[in-house]
Structures are given as structure tokens and as C-alpha cells.
Amino acid sequence: MSFRLPHETPLAVLDFLTDLKEEHQRKFSSEIADRFIATMQEEIAGKPKKSLIKASISQYLKTSQLKKLNIYKITVQRPLLVN
């Protein structure tokens, strides 16, 4: 796998990579691959699947109130009324 760094890459990052390349020389690619995999594993492990909060709300919400909740990405599930 290969990739290019964007032109906006901070100078401190470029300097760090240059130092890393000088330190590891021929094993630089292996070092970068190890760090890349470790970072991805950390991100995968720490990433929640989906945040969900359940709260009881009135079943008699007006359309305008439902629209307001939808603006905030709140999904409203109305309870089934059983007689």
C-alpha cells in the first residue's frame, strides 16, 4: 500500500517522519506499517457502534415538535397502544 501526504501536512509531522526514516533506515516501511495498524486497531476498539439513549416522551407530540426533534437527529418511536 502506498499513499501521499497532503501538501498541508504540518512541518512538524514531516520532520518527525524524516527522523523516523533516518532512525529505521531500511525498516522504515515496516515501522510505518506497524504504527498504521496499531492506530487503526485503537480507533476500531474505541469507536462506539452507535450512541442510543431511550427516553419516555409524550405520545401526543405535535408535528412541529417532531420536526424539532428530527433537526437534532433524534428518532422518535411511538409506542404501540394496546387496548
Beta strands, then each sheet from edge to edge (+ up, - down):
end
